[in-house]
Every structure is written in structure tokens, then in C-alpha cells.
């Protein structure tokens, strides 16, 4: 992204202030709720989700930083829940996509790891194989660390999603290892968190403008 396309520091600050206002409104709505399905609470929740997402986008585009929280999209993206009312177990399913945009950086990082660890299987020379470099990288680092440092490894983030699915019982050890994702049932999902470029900044800016107009 060019400097011209980046939000200004003032725009990031304005987005942060909008989150603070939305937090106060959400708490006030919760404190005054009139029932389990109080529309004022739902409206305040949605406003907080919009404000937080705008702030996250602007913070990242300006400073290459992210917030430590995500608010699930309130849209109706899941089928009706049909899982156990009192689940005794849960599965967390995560998918993160990356593009290899700087293979030489990836290879260099993998070779550095291999050079430090030459007396083990990981210490083999990586050479020019991106396939081998990815194996070294994911063998050395936890997926969450790769997600937070992906640029260092020559990767670019694509879409990602996290599903939390309920179950009656924990599967037997080794039961699903041969096909770990085949039994994912959307009707067992309690909540999900999606990140995608399809949620573009223009739409978020429009939502923030609506919030600012409400404050005026």
C-alpha cells in the first residue's frame, strides 16, 4: 500500500475514539437491558463491532499493528445450531491461507533455522526448495507465531477462519487423524471468526461515517 493510500494518524485516532464511544454505549445498553433479546443491546453490539473493525483496519494500514481481539460478524453466516445444549467437548478448527510472495526471504529464513540446527533432521540444507523451506518453518514455529510474523517469512495473508464446534464427547485418541476435517458440521458450530479482504476498508469507512453522523 502506498503512503498516499494510508489513513492519517488523525484518522486512526478518530477510529480509536469511536471504539471508546461504542464501548460506553454497549455497556450502558447492557446495564439497562429489558430482556434477553433487547434490541438496544443488539444495536450497541453491532455498532461496537463496526467501530472495532474500522479501528483494526486503520491501525494495521497505518502502523502495521493489530488489536488483540476480534468481534464475530453478526451476520447470519451459520445454519441454525443443532448441537448439544450442554456440550462435554469442543473442537477448534482453524484455516489460514498465505501466498508465498517473497520465496527468497522464505528460503533464507528456513536456511537460517537449518544452520542453527544442523545436528538434527531439521538441519538439512534447504537449497532452493520452497516445499522444504515451508516444512522447516512450520516445524520450528507455532502457527500463531507464523501468523503474527508472516511478513518476516515472505508470506502474505489471505482469508482465515476459526470455527468452535461443540460435541457430546471427546473422540477416541487417533479416531480422526487420518481425515481431520471431514467431520466438520456447520450445525455443530457455536461461533466462528472470519478475516477476509472481502470486508474492504471502503465499506468500513462508510460505516464509521454513519457512526460519526450519529454523534453529531
VOMARVEX-80073 format. One record per atom (N, C-alpha, C, O): residue in three letters; x, z, y. Coordinates in steps of 0.1 Angstrom, whole numbers, plus 5000, padded with zeros to 4 digits. Last residue first. Layout:
REM VOMARVEX-80073
ALAXZY;...
//
This chain:
REM VOMARVEX-80073
UNK477051585135;UNK477051565149;UNK475751615155;UNK475451605167;UNK476851615108;UNK477451735115;UNK477251715130;UNK477251815137;UNK475951375100;UNK475051485098;UNK475551605106;UNK474751685111;UNK478151215105;UNK476951195113;UNK476051315112;UNK475351355122;UNK479851305085;UNK480251335099;UNK479051325108;UNK478851395118;UNK478551205062;UNK478651355064;UNK478951385078;UNK478351485084;UNK478850935067;UNK477450995067;UNK477551145069;UNK476651195076;UNK481550915065;UNK480950885078;UNK479550945079;UNK479150995089;UNK481850965038;UNK482351065047;UNK481751045061;UNK481451135068;UNK480750725028;UNK480050855025;UNK480550965035;UNK479751045039;UNK482650545037;UNK481250535042;UNK480450665040;UNK479650705048;UNK484850625023;UNK484850645038;UNK483450635043;UNK483050705053;UNK484050554997;UNK484150695001;UNK484150715016;UNK483650815020;UNK483950274999;UNK482750344997;UNK482850495000;UNK481850555006;UNK486750235004;UNK485750195014;UNK484450265012;UNK483750315022;UNK488050324981;UNK488050404993;UNK487050365004;UNK486650455011;UNK486250284950;UNK487150244961;UNK486950324973;UNK485950384975;UNK486050324921;UNK485550414931;UNK486450394943;UNK487250474946;UNK487650164906;UNK486350104910;UNK485650194920;UNK484750154927;UNK489850294898;UNK489950224911;UNK488550164915;UNK488450124927;UNK488950614884;UNK489050464884;UNK489150404898;UNK488550454907;UNK488350884864;UNK489150834875;UNK489250684874;UNK489750634864;UNK485951114852;UNK486450974852;UNK487250954865;UNK486851004876;UNK484951354830;UNK485551334843;UNK486251204842;UNK487151174834;UNK482051504814;UNK483151414815;UNK483651394829;UNK482951414838;UNK480351734792;UNK480751684806;UNK481851594804;UNK482651594794;UNK479451734766;UNK478951834776;UNK479151784790;UNK478351794798;UNK478651504742;UNK479451534753;UNK478851624763;UNK477751594768;UNK477051414722;UNK477651544720;UNK478451594732;UNK479051704732;UNK476451154728;UNK475351254729;UNK475851404726;UNK475051494727;UNK478751014723;UNK478451044737;UNK477351144738;UNK477251224748;UNK480951094699;UNK479551074700;UNK479151114715;UNK479151234718;UNK483651004680;UNK483251044693;UNK481851004696;UNK481450884695;UNK484850924656;UNK483651004656;UNK483151054669;UNK482251144670;UNK487150784661;UNK485950714656;UNK484750794656;UNK483650734657;UNK489450894669;UNK488450874680;UNK487250804674;UNK486250774682;UNK491250944647;UNK490851054656;UNK489751024666;UNK489151124671;UNK491750874618;UNK490850794628;UNK490350894638;UNK489150924638;UNK493351044605;UNK493550904603;UNK492750814612;UNK493150704614;UNK492451304613;UNK493751254618;UNK493951104616;UNK494651034624;UNK490251444605;UNK490051324613;UNK491351254618;UNK491351164626;UNK491251654588;UNK490051574585;UNK489951444592;UNK489551344586;UNK493351824593;UNK493651694588;UNK492451604586;UNK492651484582;UNK491352114587;UNK492652064591;UNK492951924585;UNK492751904573;UNK487852054594;UNK488952104585;UNK490252044589;UNK490351934594;UNK486452104627;UNK486752024615;UNK487852084606;UNK488652164611;UNK484452374637;UNK485752314638;UNK486052234626;UNK485852284615;UNK480952324642;UNK482052394636;UNK483352314638;UNK483352194641;UNK479252204661;UNK478852324654;UNK480052394648;UNK480052524649;UNK480552094693;UNK480452074678;UNK479952214673;UNK480152314678;UNK480851904723;UNK480552024716;UNK480351994701;UNK480051874697;UNK483451744743;UNK482351734733;UNK482151864725;UNK483151924721;UNK484551624772;UNK484451754765;UNK483151754756;UNK482051754761;UNK486651364781;UNK485351404776;UNK485451544769;UNK486451564762;UNK488151194807;UNK488251314798;UNK486851354794;UNK485951374802;UNK489850894816;UNK488650974814;UNK488951084805;UNK489851084797;UNK491250644839;UNK491350754829;UNK490050834828;UNK489150824837;UNK492650334848;UNK491550424846;UNK491950534837;UNK492750524828;UNK496150344856;UNK494850264855;UNK493750364855;UNK493850474860;UNK499150394873;UNK497950454867;UNK496850344867;UNK496650274877;UNK502250264864;UNK501150264874;UNK499850304867;UNK499550254857;UNK505650354858;UNK504350324854;UNK503350334865;UNK503650394875;UNK508350424861;UNK507950284862;UNK506550254858;UNK506350134854;UNK508750694860;UNK508950624848;UNK508550474849;UNK508450414838;UNK507950794884;UNK509350804881;UNK509750724869;UNK510850684867;UNK505250754883;UNK505950664891;UNK507450674888;UNK508150574889;UNK504350974867;UNK504350844862;UNK505150744870;UNK505750654864;UNK504151244868;UNK505351184872;UNK505451044869;UNK506550984868;UNK501651324859;UNK502051374872;UNK503351304878;UNK503551304890;UNK501651214834;UNK500651174843;UNK501051214857;UNK500751134867;UNK503851344822;UNK503951204824;UNK502951154835;UNK503251074843;UNK502551594820;UNK503751574828;UNK504051434831;UNK504351394843;UNK500551544802;UNK500151584815;UNK501351574825;UNK501151534837;UNK501951474778;UNK501151374785;UNK500851414799;UNK500851324808;UNK505351604777;UNK503851624775;UNK503151514783;UNK503551474794;UNK508251424768;UNK507451484778;UNK505951504773;UNK505451414765;UNK509551304745;UNK510251404753;UNK509251484762;UNK509451614763;UNK507951114735;UNK508451214726;UNK509051334733;UNK509151434727;UNK507450954756;UNK506351034751;UNK506751134741;UNK506051234738;UNK510050834757;UNK509450904769;UNK508351004764;UNK508351114768;UNK510450714732;UNK511350824737;UNK510750904748;UNK510751024748;UNK508450524733;UNK508450624722;UNK509350744726;UNK508950854723;UNK509150374755;UNK507950444755;UNK507850554744;UNK507450664747;UNK511550254744;UNK511550344756;UNK510350434757;UNK510450544761;UNK510550094724;UNK511350214720;UNK511450314732;UNK511450434730;UNK509149904740;UNK508449984729;UNK509250104726;UNK508650214725;UNK511149804756;UNK510149884762;UNK509349964752;UNK509050084754;UNK514349754748;UNK513049754742;UNK512149854749;UNK512349974749;UNK517049724753;UNK516149654762;UNK514649664757;UNK513849584761;UNK518450044745;UNK518649894747;UNK517649844756;UNK517349904767;UNK518450304735;UNK517250234737;UNK517350084739;UNK516450014734;UNK520350454710;UNK520350374722;UNK519050294723;UNK518650234714;UNK519150774698;UNK519450634696;UNK519450554709;UNK518750594718;UNK518251034701;UNK519450994708;UNK519950854705;UNK520950814710;UNK516251114685;UNK515851064698;UNK517051004705;UNK516950914714;UNK517551224664;UNK516951094662;UNK516551034675;UNK516650904677;UNK520451384679;UNK519151384672;UNK518651244671;UNK519251144675;UNK522651364695;UNK522851414682;UNK521551434674;UNK521551494663;UNK521951274721;UNK522451174711;UNK522651234697;UNK522751154688;UNK520551354744;UNK520151404731;UNK520651314720;UNK519951284710;UNK521351234767;UNK521451374766;UNK521251434752;UNK521751534749;UNK520750964761;UNK522151004763;UNK522351154762;UNK523351204757;UNK517950974760;UNK518750944748;UNK520150994749;UNK520751044740;UNK517451014787;UNK516951114778;UNK517751094765;UNK518251194759;UNK518450774797;UNK519050894802;UNK518651014792;UNK519451094789;UNK516850584785;UNK518250594781;UNK518850724785;UNK519750774778;UNK514450644799;UNK514550664784;UNK515950674779;UNK516250754771;UNK515150564824;UNK514750694822;UNK514850734807;UNK515350834803;UNK515750284820;UNK516750374825;UNK516450524822;UNK517350594818;UNK513250194812;UNK514350184803;UNK515450284807;UNK516050344798;UNK511750234835;UNK511350294823;UNK512550304813;UNK512750404807;UNK513150064853;UNK513050204856;UNK512750284843;UNK513350384840;UNK512549824840;UNK513949864841;UNK514050014844;UNK514950084839;UNK509749794843;UNK510349814830;UNK511749864830;UNK512249944822;UNK507549864863;UNK508949864865;UNK509649894852;UNK510150004850;UNK504949864853;UNK505249784865;UNK506749774868;UNK507149674874;UNK502949904828;UNK504449914830;UNK504849814841;UNK504949694838;UNK499950074835;UNK500649944835;UNK502149974836;UNK502550054844;UNK497950304816;UNK499050284825;UNK499550134824;UNK499450074813;UNK495150514810;UNK495750384809;UNK496850374820;UNK496750424831;UNK494150784791;UNK494750744803;UNK495450614801;UNK496150594792;UNK491650984776;UNK492250844776;UNK492850824790;UNK492150844800;UNK490851254756;UNK491451204768;UNK491951064766;UNK492651034756;UNK488551494745;UNK489051354742;UNK489551304756;UNK488851304766;UNK488251794730;UNK488651734743;UNK489251604740;UNK490351594735;UNK485751954712;UNK486851854712;UNK487051804726;UNK486051774733;UNK484752284701;UNK484652164710;UNK485852074708;UNK486952124703;UNK482552514685;UNK483752444686;UNK483652334696;UNK482552304700;UNK480052614685;UNK481052704680;UNK482452644681;UNK483452704678;UNK477352584708;UNK478452524701;UNK479552634697;UNK479852724705;UNK474352624710;UNK475352724710;UNK476552674702;UNK476752714691;UNK473052374709;UNK472752464720;UNK473852574722;UNK474152614733;UNK474752084698;UNK474252214695;UNK474052294708;UNK474852284717;UNK473651774714;UNK474551854706;UNK473951994704;UNK472852024708;UNK472551584730;UNK471851614717;UNK472751694708;UNK472551694696;UNK471951494763;UNK472751574754;UNK471951604742;UNK470751644743;UNK471351154771;UNK470851284770;UNK471651364760;UNK471951314749;UNK474350974780;UNK473050984774;UNK472551124774;UNK473451214776;UNK476050964812;UNK475951004799;UNK474551004793;UNK473551024801;UNK475750914839;UNK476550824831;UNK476550854816;UNK477150784808;UNK474250954864;UNK473650974851;UNK474450884841;UNK473850794835;UNK476451114888;UNK475551004883;UNK475151024869;UNK475751114862;UNK478251294898;UNK476851344895;UNK475951234890;UNK474751264887;UNK481451324885;UNK480551234892;UNK479151274888;UNK478751284876;UNK483051644888;UNK482451534880;UNK481451454888;UNK480751504896;UNK485851704907;UNK484451734906;UNK483751614898;UNK483951504902;UNK489051844901;UNK488151724901;UNK486751774900;UNK486451864892;UNK491951984916;UNK490651994910;UNK489951854910;UNK490351774918;UNK494351984930;UNK494352034916;UNK493052044910;UNK492852114899;UNK494951674947;UNK494451804946;UNK494451854932;UNK494451774923;UNK498151494952;UNK496751504947;UNK496251654947;UNK497151744949;UNK500151274972;UNK499851404966;UNK498451404962;UNK497551334967;UNK500951074990;UNK501251064976;UNK501151194968;UNK501951234960;UNK500151085016;UNK501251165012;UNK501651164998;UNK502651224993;UNK498050885018;UNK498950915030;UNK500250985025;UNK501350955030;UNK496850864994;UNK497250745001;UNK498150765012;UNK499050685016;UNK496251134988;UNK497151054979;UNK497650934987;UNK498850904986;UNK494551205009;UNK495751285007;UNK496751204999;UNK497951195001;UNK492451025004;UNK493251015017;UNK494551085015;UNK495551045020;UNK491451114979;UNK491950974981;UNK492850964993;UNK493950904993;UNK490751384985;UNK491751344974;UNK492351204976;UNK493551184975;UNK488751345004;UNK490051415008;UNK491151384998;UNK492251355001;UNK486851214989;UNK487451145001;UNK488751205004;UNK489751135007;UNK486251414971;UNK486851284966;UNK487451204977;UNK488551144976;UNK485251614987;UNK486451634979;UNK487051514975;UNK488351504975;UNK482851484997;UNK483951525006;UNK485251554999;UNK486351515004;UNK481451444973;UNK481851324981;UNK483051364990;UNK484051294991;UNK481051704964;UNK481751604955;UNK482251494964;UNK483351444962;UNK479551814985;UNK480851864982;UNK481651764974;UNK482851754976;UNK477251664982;UNK477951644994;UNK479451704992;UNK480351644998;UNK476351754957;UNK476751614958;UNK477551594971;UNK478551514971;UNK475852024963;UNK476851994953;UNK477351844955;UNK478551814955;UNK473751994982;UNK475052054986;UNK476152024976;UNK477351994980;UNK471851894964;UNK472251814976;UNK473651864981;UNK474551784984;UNK471552114947;UNK471951974942;UNK472551894953;UNK473551824952;UNK470652304964;UNK471852324957;UNK472452194952;UNK473652164953;UNK468152194972;UNK469152224982;UNK470552244976;UNK471552204982;UNK466652184949;UNK467152064954;UNK468252084964;UNK469151994966;UNK466952404922;UNK466852404936;UNK467452274942;UNK468652254941;UNK466552474895;UNK466752334899;UNK466452314914;UNK465852224918;UNK466352744893;UNK467352684886;UNK467652544891;UNK468752494891;UNK465552864927;UNK465252844913;UNK466452774907;UNK467352734913;UNK466352894953;UNK465052944950;UNK464652924935;UNK463552964931;UNK469453004968;UNK468652914958;UNK467352984955;UNK467253104954;UNK471153114985;UNK469753114989;UNK468853034979;UNK467753004982;UNK473653084974;UNK473253214977;UNK471753224980;UNK471153324978;UNK473752804973;UNK473752884961;UNK473253024963;UNK472453074955;UNK473952745000;UNK472752694993;UNK472652774980;UNK471552804976;UNK476352865007;UNK475152915013;UNK473952865005;UNK472952945004;UNK478152704991;UNK477952854989;UNK476652904995;UNK475952984988;UNK477752455004;UNK477452474990;UNK477252624986;UNK476252654980;UNK478652505030;UNK477252475028;UNK476852495013;UNK475752535011;UNK481352565025;UNK480552665031;UNK479052635028;UNK478252725025;UNK482152315014;UNK482252435006;UNK481352545011;UNK480652605004;UNK481752145036;UNK480952125024;UNK480952245015;UNK479952275009;UNK483752245053;UNK482352255057;UNK481452245045;UNK480452315044;UNK485952175038;UNK485752315041;UNK484252335045;UNK483652435041;UNK485751905037;UNK485751975025;UNK485352125027;UNK484552185021;UNK486251845064;UNK484951815058;UNK484751885045;UNK483651925042;UNK488851915067;UNK487851995074;UNK486451965068;UNK485652055067;UNK489951705052;UNK490151845047;UNK489151935054;UNK488552025047;UNK489351485068;UNK488751495054;UNK488851635049;UNK487951685042;UNK490851545090;UNK489451545091;UNK488751555078;UNK487751615076;UNK493451515079;UNK493051645083;UNK491451655085;UNK490851755082;UNK493351245074;UNK493551335063;UNK493051475066;UNK492351535059;UNK493151155100;UNK492051125091;UNK492151215079;UNK491151255073;UNK495651245110;UNK494351295116;UNK493251275107;UNK492351355105;UNK497351085097;UNK497451225094;UNK496151295099;UNK495651385093;UNK495550785086;UNK496450855095;UNK496451005091;UNK495551055084;UNK495750595056;UNK495050675065;UNK496050755074;UNK497150785070;UNK497450275053;UNK497350415050;UNK496450485060;UNK496450455072;UNK497750015061;UNK496550045053;UNK496450195050;UNK495350235046;UNK500250015073;UNK499049985082;UNK497750025074;UNK496750055081;UNK502050055053;UNK501750165062;UNK500550145070;UNK499750245073;UNK500649925022;UNK501349915034;UNK501050035043;UNK500050095042;UNK500850004988;UNK500050005000;UNK500950005012;UNK501850085013;
//
